[in-house]
Amino acid sequence: MKRHFKFARFTTLACLSVLVLVTAALAGPPLICHPFDIGKEKSLPWTGTSWNLSGNEGYDTSHLAQDTLALLDTKAPVIVRMETLRRATLYAGKDPIAAKELLTRLHSRANAKSQDALALFEFGYLVETYNQGLRKDQNPAAGVDGYDFVKRALAIRSADPEMAFAAALITLGKSQADHEEHVRKAMAGAQGDPLLSRNLAKSFLGNEKQSVADALARK
């Protein structure tokens, strides 16, 4: 029993020590300024290598809602959905009409599928991404609590570590207790999820080549 207690305490301290690195590693709005590693998965067209480039100069933003929904209506991993919504938000910043249409359609979808974790998550995550990436006077999601929808999604899909990763980024600099809990769940599921492990290393540790397991092992 005593040994078990010491191990649990060590694990908790290890996780918290990693958390200390989070703020330093993530400069700028975390949902916007840091592209997610999606490997060869499909997302909205993007030719830039930095968050503040405009993606694909020839992309027709009048198709933004349609194209985004088509990508979300696949079996893509949650992290791919996160990157798709990040790109959508950057495109939406150039087209207020497209921004409102995408938000409205995802909201209607979430209401129609109130027990669908992904539909709830995608609307909530888009809201939080808009709140970080769009000017307040041009943000159709201003005043909406996207995290509440993400929490509802997690209540349905509590064992999804990628969704926990998203929630950890949303709560960064806000609710410390919630943030720490989401990080623990994301890290616990990273071992069996290479995509999540790479993104945790990149976003939380600032080092793409260092795995979460390696970071914990050195504590």
Secondary structure, DSSP 8 states (H G I E B T S, - for coil): -HHHHHHHHHHHHHHHHHHTTHHHH--S-TTTSS----TT---S----SSTTS-S-TT--GGGHHHHHHHHHTS---HHHHHHHHHHHHHHHTT-HHHHHHHHHHHHHHHHHTTT-HHHHHHHHHHHHHHHHHS-GGG-TTTT--HHHHHHHHHHHSTT-HHHHHHHHHHTTTS-HHHHHHHHHHHHHHHTT-HHHHHHHHHHHSS-TTS-HHHHHHT-
